Structure formats: C-alpha cells, structure tokens
C-alpha cells in the first residue's frame, strides 16, 4: 500500500496532477479494495503497486482536465472501475453512470461506490442494450472487443457529447474512417498510447 501511494506522489507531477493527501488516501482505499477482489473476479491484469498507480490510476486521472465542474459521464465497460472511479474519488462534483455487462464485476463496482461514497448509477448490462443516459461525456478504457464495438459506441453516444477514449494509433485510424473529429494527447511515460478526445 505504501509503495502504491508513494508512486502516486512521486509520479503525479509528470501527469500534471497535484493530488491532495486526502485524495491519495482514498485512492489507496480503492486500490486495497480492488486487490482484495481481484483474485476472484480478475478485474485487472496482475501488476505491481507502482505500475497500478502509474499505468492505471494516474492515466485515468488525465481525464480530469477535460471535465468541467459537475460534469456528467457515462463509463462503458467499467470492469474494475477504470478510468472513472479514480476520477470520481479526485472530483466529488462528478456524477457517473457505470455500464458493465459482467454481473460479477458489477458487484465490485457497487461495493467500491458504496465504500467510497461516490455519485454513481450502475447498470449491469451491455451498453448496446441500454438507452444512452443524458450525459456530456462518454469514457471507455478497457471494453471487450473495443475495436469491433467502436462504431456502435460512436452511434450510441448522446448527440453533442464528447468521447474520451484510451488507445493506440489504430484507434485514431478507426476514428478517421468513421469521420469523427478528434484531438489526441500522448499519455505521459508512454511512447504510443494516447488519450483521444472525440466529438460528434
């Protein structure tokens, strides 16, 4: 746990983040909860506390600079809660709908949301079977069969919403083919992974 928190603190500057001590503590609680559930539910691939802090949590928190106050977000394929739970921890003004098709993973998401007192609605179905909520942002980091489902996700997103997606150069090619306008930002400490900000 200490190495997780220390890694957050020592690396947050390169992600242009300044996390409060309280936020670091709550992110530590989330990490502790996730590691306890991970053996049973396979929420994330096994990795060191340091890697989880940087690769999963700090990368997720890159979204924060794109969310205005009181933003509403739909997170698709939430799984272990990435990227949205770290964002909700760091920004209590945010409100999110988490859409996850795995019933088992939804149990974890509910537990984490209750434990950390987050403002969430959790839906235990594939996004294709759900009417898109009236949100301003749609996030997605680890959806199964993401590339095949991307055209559906673009059509599903509410009119005028902004999609915040994580991926490599292939994702950029897909978005160009779909005639979607986007900006891309290189993820710190990576060579070819990007955050894509796409608008309808």
C-alpha positions as YAML, in Angstrom:
chain: A
units: angstrom
residues:
- id: 1
  name: UNK
  ca: [0.00, 0.00, 0.00]
- id: 2
  name: UNK
  ca: [2.79, 2.44, 0.89]
- id: 3
  name: UNK
  ca: [4.55, 1.79, -2.41]
- id: 4
  name: UNK
  ca: [1.28, 2.46, -4.28]
- id: 5
  name: UNK
  ca: [0.78, 5.81, -2.54]
- id: 6
  name: UNK
  ca: [4.44, 6.76, -2.89]
- id: 7
  name: UNK
  ca: [4.31, 6.02, -6.60]
- id: 8
  name: UNK
  ca: [1.24, 8.26, -6.96]
- id: 9
  name: UNK
  ca: [3.00, 11.11, -5.19]
- id: 10
  name: UNK
  ca: [6.33, 10.78, -6.99]
- id: 11
  name: UNK
  ca: [4.80, 10.46, -10.49]
- id: 12
  name: UNK
  ca: [1.79, 12.80, -10.36]
- id: 13
  name: UNK
  ca: [3.86, 15.79, -11.48]
- id: 14
  name: UNK
  ca: [4.63, 14.23, -14.85]
- id: 15
  name: UNK
  ca: [0.85, 13.81, -15.36]
- id: 16
  name: UNK
  ca: [0.33, 17.50, -14.47]
- id: 17
  name: UNK
  ca: [-1.62, 16.48, -11.35]
- id: 18
  name: UNK
  ca: [-1.47, 17.76, -7.80]
- id: 19
  name: UNK
  ca: [-3.37, 15.27, -5.63]
- id: 20
  name: UNK
  ca: [-4.27, 16.19, -2.05]
- id: 21
  name: UNK
  ca: [-3.27, 13.92, 0.84]
- id: 22
  name: UNK
  ca: [-6.94, 13.03, 1.30]
- id: 23
  name: UNK
  ca: [-7.28, 12.03, -2.36]
- id: 24
  name: UNK
  ca: [-4.14, 9.86, -2.15]
- id: 25
  name: UNK
  ca: [-5.57, 8.13, 0.94]
- id: 26
  name: UNK
  ca: [-8.91, 7.43, -0.78]
- id: 27
  name: UNK
  ca: [-7.15, 6.17, -3.93]
- id: 28
  name: UNK
  ca: [-5.21, 3.86, -1.60]
- id: 29
  name: UNK
  ca: [-8.51, 2.55, -0.20]
- id: 30
  name: UNK
  ca: [-9.74, 1.90, -3.74]
- id: 31
  name: UNK
  ca: [-6.52, 0.05, -4.59]
- id: 32
  name: UNK
  ca: [-6.76, -2.04, -1.43]
- id: 33
  name: UNK
  ca: [-10.39, -2.94, -2.18]
- id: 34
  name: UNK
  ca: [-9.59, -3.84, -5.79]
- id: 35
  name: UNK
  ca: [-6.66, -6.07, -4.87]
- id: 36
  name: UNK
  ca: [-8.84, -7.96, -2.38]
- id: 37
  name: UNK
  ca: [-11.45, -8.67, -5.05]
- id: 38
  name: UNK
  ca: [-9.08, -9.18, -7.97]
- id: 39
  name: UNK
  ca: [-8.17, -12.84, -7.30]
- id: 40
  name: UNK
  ca: [-11.81, -13.84, -7.55]
- id: 41
  name: UNK
  ca: [-13.04, -11.52, -10.28]
- id: 42
  name: UNK
  ca: [-9.96, -10.80, -12.47]
- id: 43
  name: UNK
  ca: [-10.79, -7.08, -12.58]
- id: 44
  name: UNK
  ca: [-7.35, -6.06, -13.86]
- id: 45
  name: UNK
  ca: [-4.27, -7.94, -15.01]
- id: 46
  name: UNK
  ca: [-1.83, -8.58, -12.15]
- id: 47
  name: UNK
  ca: [0.75, -5.82, -11.76]
- id: 48
  name: UNK
  ca: [2.94, -4.21, -9.10]
- id: 49
  name: UNK
  ca: [1.55, -1.45, -6.84]
- id: 50
  name: UNK
  ca: [3.84, 1.03, -8.60]
- id: 51
  name: UNK
  ca: [2.59, 0.03, -12.05]
- id: 52
  name: UNK
  ca: [-1.04, 0.16, -10.92]
- id: 53
  name: UNK
  ca: [-0.51, 3.67, -9.55]
- id: 54
  name: UNK
  ca: [1.00, 4.99, -12.79]
- id: 55
  name: UNK
  ca: [-0.46, 2.89, -15.59]
- id: 56
  name: UNK
  ca: [-3.98, 2.65, -14.22]
- id: 57
  name: UNK
  ca: [-4.72, 5.42, -11.71]
- id: 58
  name: UNK
  ca: [-2.65, 8.38, -12.93]
- id: 59
  name: UNK
  ca: [-3.52, 7.62, -16.56]
- id: 60
  name: UNK
  ca: [-7.22, 7.56, -15.62]
- id: 61
  name: UNK
  ca: [-6.86, 10.91, -13.88]
- id: 62
  name: UNK
  ca: [-5.72, 12.52, -17.16]
- id: 63
  name: UNK
  ca: [-9.44, 12.83, -17.88]
- id: 64
  name: UNK
  ca: [-9.94, 15.38, -15.11]
- id: 65
  name: UNK
  ca: [-8.64, 18.37, -17.05]
- id: 66
  name: UNK
  ca: [-11.34, 17.74, -19.68]
- id: 67
  name: UNK
  ca: [-14.27, 17.64, -17.22]
- id: 68
  name: UNK
  ca: [-15.88, 20.95, -16.26]
- id: 69
  name: UNK
  ca: [-17.47, 21.34, -12.82]
- id: 70
  name: UNK
  ca: [-20.40, 18.99, -12.16]
- id: 71
  name: UNK
  ca: [-19.80, 17.07, -15.39]
- id: 72
  name: UNK
  ca: [-21.97, 14.03, -16.13]
- id: 73
  name: UNK
  ca: [-20.21, 10.96, -17.51]
- id: 74
  name: UNK
  ca: [-21.13, 7.51, -18.84]
- id: 75
  name: UNK
  ca: [-18.31, 4.99, -18.40]
- id: 76
  name: UNK
  ca: [-18.59, 2.00, -20.73]
- id: 77
  name: UNK
  ca: [-17.20, -1.42, -19.75]
- id: 78
  name: UNK
  ca: [-16.25, -0.18, -16.30]
- id: 79
  name: UNK
  ca: [-14.78, -3.53, -15.13]
- id: 80
  name: UNK
  ca: [-12.61, -2.72, -12.15]
- id: 81
  name: UNK
  ca: [-13.67, 0.93, -12.22]
- id: 82
  name: UNK
  ca: [-11.07, 2.36, -14.57]
- id: 83
  name: UNK
  ca: [-10.92, 5.13, -15.61]
- id: 84
  name: UNK
  ca: [-13.96, 6.52, -13.82]
- id: 85
  name: UNK
  ca: [-13.57, 5.58, -10.13]
- id: 86
  name: UNK
  ca: [-10.23, 7.40, -9.65]
- id: 87
  name: UNK
  ca: [-11.83, 10.45, -11.31]
- id: 88
  name: UNK
  ca: [-14.87, 10.31, -9.00]
- id: 89
  name: UNK
  ca: [-12.57, 10.00, -5.98]
- id: 90
  name: UNK
  ca: [-10.50, 13.03, -7.00]
- id: 91
  name: UNK
  ca: [-13.52, 15.11, -8.08]
- id: 92
  name: UNK
  ca: [-16.61, 14.60, -5.87]
- id: 93
  name: UNK
  ca: [-18.56, 17.05, -8.08]
- id: 94
  name: UNK
  ca: [-18.62, 14.50, -10.92]
- id: 95
  name: UNK
  ca: [-21.59, 12.20, -11.46]
- id: 96
  name: UNK
  ca: [-21.25, 8.99, -13.47]
- id: 97
  name: UNK
  ca: [-23.28, 6.14, -14.93]
- id: 98
  name: UNK
  ca: [-21.17, 2.95, -14.97]
- id: 99
  name: UNK
  ca: [-22.27, 0.42, -17.59]
- id: 100
  name: UNK
  ca: [-20.78, -3.07, -17.19]
- id: 101
  name: UNK
  ca: [-22.10, -6.31, -18.68]
- id: 102
  name: UNK
  ca: [-20.41, -8.68, -16.17]
- id: 103
  name: UNK
  ca: [-22.70, -9.26, -13.16]
- id: 104
  name: UNK
  ca: [-19.70, -10.25, -11.03]
- id: 105
  name: UNK
  ca: [-17.80, -7.08, -11.80]
- id: 106
  name: UNK
  ca: [-20.92, -5.03, -11.06]
- id: 107
  name: UNK
  ca: [-20.89, -6.44, -7.51]
- id: 108
  name: UNK
  ca: [-17.39, -4.99, -7.06]
- id: 109
  name: UNK
  ca: [-18.39, -1.65, -8.61]
- id: 110
  name: UNK
  ca: [-21.32, -1.34, -6.20]
- id: 111
  name: UNK
  ca: [-19.10, -2.25, -3.25]
- id: 112
  name: UNK
  ca: [-16.45, 0.31, -4.26]
- id: 113
  name: UNK
  ca: [-19.04, 3.00, -4.93]
- id: 114
  name: UNK
  ca: [-20.71, 2.49, -1.54]
- id: 115
  name: UNK
  ca: [-17.41, 2.21, 0.35]
- id: 116
  name: UNK
  ca: [-16.02, 5.41, -1.20]
- id: 117
  name: UNK
  ca: [-19.35, 7.29, -1.22]
- id: 118
  name: UNK
  ca: [-19.26, 8.03, -4.95]
- id: 119
  name: UNK
  ca: [-22.04, 9.60, -7.04]
- id: 120
  name: UNK
  ca: [-22.84, 6.72, -9.37]
- id: 121
  name: UNK
  ca: [-25.61, 4.86, -11.13]
- id: 122
  name: UNK
  ca: [-24.51, 1.32, -12.02]
- id: 123
  name: UNK
  ca: [-26.14, -0.63, -14.86]
- id: 124
  name: UNK
  ca: [-25.46, -4.35, -15.23]
- id: 125
  name: UNK
  ca: [-25.96, -4.73, -19.00]
- id: 126
  name: UNK
  ca: [-24.00, -4.29, -22.23]
- id: 127
  name: UNK
  ca: [-24.14, -0.68, -23.41]
- id: 128
  name: UNK
  ca: [-25.80, -1.79, -26.68]
- id: 129
  name: UNK
  ca: [-28.88, -2.84, -24.67]
- id: 130
  name: UNK
  ca: [-29.12, 0.44, -22.72]
- id: 131
  name: UNK
  ca: [-30.54, 3.78, -23.79]
- id: 132
  name: UNK
  ca: [-27.71, 6.29, -23.53]
- id: 133
  name: UNK
  ca: [-28.14, 8.48, -20.43]
- id: 134
  name: UNK
  ca: [-28.22, 12.26, -20.90]
- id: 135
  name: UNK
  ca: [-24.53, 12.87, -20.20]
- id: 136
  name: UNK
  ca: [-21.94, 15.27, -21.60]
- id: 137
  name: UNK
  ca: [-19.04, 12.78, -21.68]
- id: 138
  name: UNK
  ca: [-18.57, 9.10, -22.53]
- id: 139
  name: UNK
  ca: [-15.43, 7.33, -21.32]
- id: 140
  name: UNK
  ca: [-14.05, 3.91, -22.19]
- id: 141
  name: UNK
  ca: [-10.74, 2.30, -21.35]
- id: 142
  name: UNK
  ca: [-10.99, -1.49, -21.49]
- id: 143
  name: UNK
  ca: [-14.15, -2.62, -23.28]
- id: 144
  name: UNK
  ca: [-14.05, -6.21, -24.61]
- id: 145
  name: UNK
  ca: [-13.86, -6.26, -28.43]
- id: 146
  name: UNK
  ca: [-13.40, -2.49, -28.33]
- id: 147
  name: UNK
  ca: [-12.40, -2.03, -31.98]
- id: 148
  name: UNK
  ca: [-15.38, -4.03, -33.27]
- id: 149
  name: UNK
  ca: [-17.77, -2.15, -31.00]
- id: 150
  name: UNK
  ca: [-16.36, 1.34, -31.60]
- id: 151
  name: UNK
  ca: [-18.79, 2.24, -34.45]
- id: 152
  name: UNK
  ca: [-21.72, 1.20, -32.21]
- id: 153
  name: UNK
  ca: [-20.31, 3.24, -29.32]
- id: 154
  name: UNK
  ca: [-19.99, 6.33, -31.54]
- id: 155
  name: UNK
  ca: [-23.62, 5.98, -32.66]
- id: 156
  name: UNK
  ca: [-24.77, 5.24, -29.10]
- id: 157
  name: UNK
  ca: [-23.16, 8.31, -27.51]
- id: 158
  name: UNK
  ca: [-25.63, 11.16, -26.85]
- id: 159
  name: UNK
  ca: [-25.73, 13.90, -29.50]
- id: 160
  name: UNK
  ca: [-23.21, 16.62, -28.67]
- id: 161
  name: UNK
  ca: [-21.33, 14.53, -26.11]
- id: 162
  name: UNK
  ca: [-17.54, 14.17, -26.01]
- id: 163
  name: UNK
  ca: [-15.91, 10.73, -26.08]
- id: 164
  name: UNK
  ca: [-12.73, 10.24, -24.06]
- id: 165
  name: UNK
  ca: [-11.04, 7.04, -25.21]
- id: 166
  name: UNK
  ca: [-7.69, 5.39, -24.49]
- id: 167
  name: UNK
  ca: [-5.82, 3.61, -27.26]
- id: 168
  name: UNK
  ca: [-3.03, 3.47, -29.79]
- id: 169
  name: UNK
  ca: [-2.63, 4.65, -33.36]
- id: 170
  name: UNK
  ca: [-5.14, 2.06, -34.62]
- id: 171
  name: UNK
  ca: [-7.87, 3.85, -32.69]
- id: 172
  name: UNK
  ca: [-7.02, 7.08, -34.47]
- id: 173
  name: UNK
  ca: [-7.34, 5.31, -37.83]
- id: 174
  name: UNK
  ca: [-10.75, 3.94, -36.83]
- id: 175
  name: UNK
  ca: [-11.99, 7.37, -35.77]
- id: 176
  name: UNK
  ca: [-10.80, 8.89, -39.06]
- id: 177
  name: UNK
  ca: [-12.64, 6.18, -41.00]
- id: 178
  name: UNK
  ca: [-15.79, 6.98, -39.02]
- id: 179
  name: UNK
  ca: [-15.39, 10.71, -39.87]
- id: 180
  name: UNK
  ca: [-15.18, 11.63, -36.19]
- id: 181
  name: UNK
  ca: [-13.35, 14.82, -35.23]
- id: 182
  name: UNK
  ca: [-10.78, 14.21, -32.53]
- id: 183
  name: UNK
  ca: [-7.72, 15.51, -30.72]
- id: 184
  name: UNK
  ca: [-5.14, 13.16, -29.29]
- id: 185
  name: UNK
  ca: [-2.79, 13.57, -26.35]
- id: 186
  name: UNK
  ca: [0.24, 11.36, -25.76]
- id: 187
  name: UNK
  ca: [-0.03, 9.67, -22.37]
- id: 188
  name: UNK
  ca: [2.94, 10.62, -20.14]
- id: 189
  name: UNK
  ca: [5.58, 7.90, -19.67]
- id: 190
  name: UNK
  ca: [4.34, 6.06, -22.79]
- id: 191
  name: UNK
  ca: [5.53, 6.07, -26.39]
- id: 192
  name: UNK
  ca: [2.48, 5.17, -28.43]
- id: 193
  name: UNK
  ca: [-0.54, 5.28, -26.17]
- id: 194
  name: UNK
  ca: [-2.92, 8.21, -26.36]
- id: 195
  name: UNK
  ca: [-5.99, 9.80, -24.86]
- id: 196
  name: UNK
  ca: [-8.42, 10.60, -27.67]
- id: 197
  name: UNK
  ca: [-10.95, 13.39, -27.25]
- id: 198
  name: UNK
  ca: [-13.60, 12.87, -29.91]
- id: 199
  name: UNK
  ca: [-16.70, 14.95, -30.63]
- id: 200
  name: UNK
  ca: [-19.83, 14.03, -32.54]
...
